[in-house]
């Protein structure tokens, strides 16, 4: 039952994400409008049915796999997803900052054809034709990389802030895109690393009674907390932020929204809205893994670790 619950959660999450792309990107009506007879709504309903069917089929066909094995597999996939997001913001940040610099200094025409240079001043062109290919490349690179990259991203944030200080006080030069780059990378570092921090038990725990519990009782506490506080919170963020085409996460992405600094800044504000979705999705995936580990601890299955990392 635990595996059914966890994998159905992941199946519904995957279906919701695919349907959200169709709603935001291609204007599909929500699945709830299927009763109105719109064929496209039936497509979304079918995606949910397929997601549920695949999840249940997987559980039935892999009944021999232990909860700890499943938890590790889910964490490994989540690590890949987070790693790909880190590399994405690295690629997009560097390229978009370079474009913003050329745009602010009026140098685009010197490096690109006139029509292409003019297009680089529009977020609706930069988003799909510059950022999306960079994102695809990042996911490919992440497949071959085994480093999460958040340590290097933290170093780049320090270097970017140092560059602002030097350029402002030494050369009296500062542009909006320089601050945008620091905020962009810092937001990614803070939100993307949360799931990895959960994996490493790095989040602050209000430890009043927990340290005195045995491994099995800790497992029960973690399992209940994962569902009541972790998963429900993540689903609330996902549903509120992505529940419709005009929701607070979807609307900026759909419109490729930019900051108030306009053309003098980077065209990445819409991605920063998407960071909330990445945070909720990766945390939800990690909470499923955490739930499997917690239930395995509660059952006393071998291979667990206590809080001081000794084997139990």
ChimeraX attribute file (.defattr): number of C-alpha atoms within 10 A of each C-alpha:
attribute: neighborCount
match mode: 1-to-1
recipient: residues
	/A:1	7
	/A:2	13
	/A:3	22
	/A:4	16
	/A:5	15
	/A:6	21
	/A:7	25
	/A:8	20
	/A:9	20
	/A:10	20
	/A:11	22
	/A:12	19
	/A:13	20
	/A:14	17
	/A:15	21
	/A:16	21
	/A:17	16
	/A:18	14
	/A:19	23
	/A:20	22
	/A:21	17
	/A:22	18
	/A:23	23
	/A:24	19
	/A:25	13
	/A:26	10
	/A:27	12
	/A:28	19
	/A:29	22
	/A:30	21
	/A:31	21
	/A:32	11
	/A:33	15
	/A:34	16
	/A:35	10
	/A:36	9
	/A:37	9
	/A:38	14
	/A:39	15
	/A:40	18
	/A:41	21
	/A:42	19
	/A:43	18
	/A:44	25
	/A:45	19
	/A:46	14
	/A:47	20
	/A:48	21
	/A:49	15
	/A:50	15
	/A:51	22
	/A:52	22
	/A:53	14
	/A:54	15
	/A:55	21
	/A:56	17
	/A:57	13
	/A:58	15
	/A:59	19
	/A:60	12
	/A:61	9
	/A:62	11
	/A:63	10
	/A:64	8
	/A:65	11
	/A:66	14
	/A:67	21
	/A:68	22
	/A:69	14
	/A:70	19
	/A:71	22
	/A:72	16
	/A:73	13
	/A:74	21
	/A:75	22
	/A:76	14
	/A:77	14
	/A:78	21
	/A:79	22
	/A:80	20
	/A:81	19
	/A:82	26
	/A:83	25
	/A:84	24
	/A:85	23
	/A:86	24
	/A:87	24
	/A:88	23
	/A:89	25
	/A:90	22
	/A:91	17
	/A:92	25
	/A:93	22
	/A:94	12
	/A:95	16
	/A:96	23
	/A:97	20
	/A:98	14
	/A:99	22
	/A:100	25
	/A:101	20
	/A:102	18
	/A:103	20
	/A:104	17
	/A:105	11
	/A:106	11
	/A:107	14
	/A:108	20
	/A:109	14
	/A:110	10
	/A:111	10
	/A:112	12
	/A:113	11
	/A:114	12
	/A:115	9
	/A:116	13
	/A:117	19
	/A:118	14
	/A:119	14
	/A:120	24
	/A:121	19
	/A:122	15
	/A:123	22
	/A:124	17
	/A:125	15
	/A:126	18
	/A:127	23
	/A:128	12
	/A:129	13
	/A:130	16
	/A:131	23
	/A:132	14
	/A:133	13
	/A:134	20
	/A:135	19
	/A:136	13
	/A:137	15
	/A:138	21
	/A:139	20
	/A:140	13
	/A:141	15
	/A:142	23
	/A:143	12
	/A:144	9
	/A:145	14
	/A:146	11
	/A:147	12
	/A:148	20
	/A:149	19
	/A:150	20
	/A:151	11
	/A:152	14
	/A:153	19
	/A:154	16
	/A:155	11
	/A:156	17
	/A:157	18
	/A:158	14
	/A:159	13
	/A:160	17
	/A:161	17
	/A:162	12
	/A:163	13
	/A:164	19
	/A:165	15
	/A:166	14
	/A:167	15
	/A:168	13
	/A:169	10
	/A:170	9
	/A:171	9
	/A:172	10
	/A:173	11
	/A:174	15
	/A:175	17
	/A:176	18
	/A:177	26
	/A:178	21
	/A:179	15
	/A:180	20
	/A:181	25
	/A:182	19
	/A:183	16
	/A:184	22
	/A:185	21
	/A:186	17
	/A:187	16
	/A:188	25
	/A:189	22
	/A:190	13
	/A:191	18
	/A:192	24
	/A:193	23
	/A:194	19
	/A:195	26
	/A:196	21
	/A:197	14
	/A:198	15
	/A:199	17
	/A:200	9
	/A:201	11
	/A:202	11
	/A:203	12
	/A:204	8
	/A:205	8
	/A:206	7
	/A:207	8
	/A:208	7
	/A:209	8
	/A:210	14
	/A:211	10
	/A:212	10
	/A:213	11
	/A:214	12
	/A:215	21
	/A:216	17
	/A:217	17
	/A:218	21
	/A:219	25
	/A:220	18
	/A:221	16
	/A:222	23
	/A:223	23
	/A:224	15
	/A:225	17
	/A:226	22
	/A:227	18
	/A:228	11
	/A:229	11
	/A:230	21
	/A:231	22
	/A:232	14
	/A:233	15
	/A:234	21
	/A:235	17
	/A:236	13
	/A:237	18
	/A:238	22
	/A:239	14
	/A:240	13
	/A:241	21
	/A:242	23
	/A:243	18
	/A:244	17
	/A:245	23
	/A:246	15
	/A:247	14
	/A:248	16
	/A:249	25
	/A:250	25
	/A:251	18
	/A:252	19
	/A:253	23
	/A:254	16
	/A:255	14
	/A:256	20
	/A:257	20
	/A:258	21
	/A:259	16
	/A:260	10
	/A:261	13
	/A:262	15
	/A:263	18
	/A:264	19
	/A:265	25
	/A:266	28
	/A:267	30
	/A:268	27
	/A:269	20
	/A:270	21
	/A:271	22
	/A:272	21
	/A:273	19
	/A:274	18
	/A:275	21
	/A:276	20
	/A:277	22
	/A:278	20
	/A:279	21
	/A:280	24
	/A:281	24
	/A:282	23
	/A:283	28
	/A:284	26
	/A:285	24
	/A:286	29
	/A:287	29
	/A:288	27
	/A:289	26
	/A:290	27
	/A:291	29
	/A:292	27
	/A:293	26
	/A:294	29
	/A:295	22
	/A:296	22
	/A:297	27
	/A:298	20
	/A:299	14
	/A:300	15
	/A:301	15
	/A:302	11
	/A:303	12
	/A:304	19
	/A:305	13
	/A:306	13
	/A:307	11
	/A:308	6
	/A:309	8
	/A:310	8
	/A:311	10
	/A:312	12
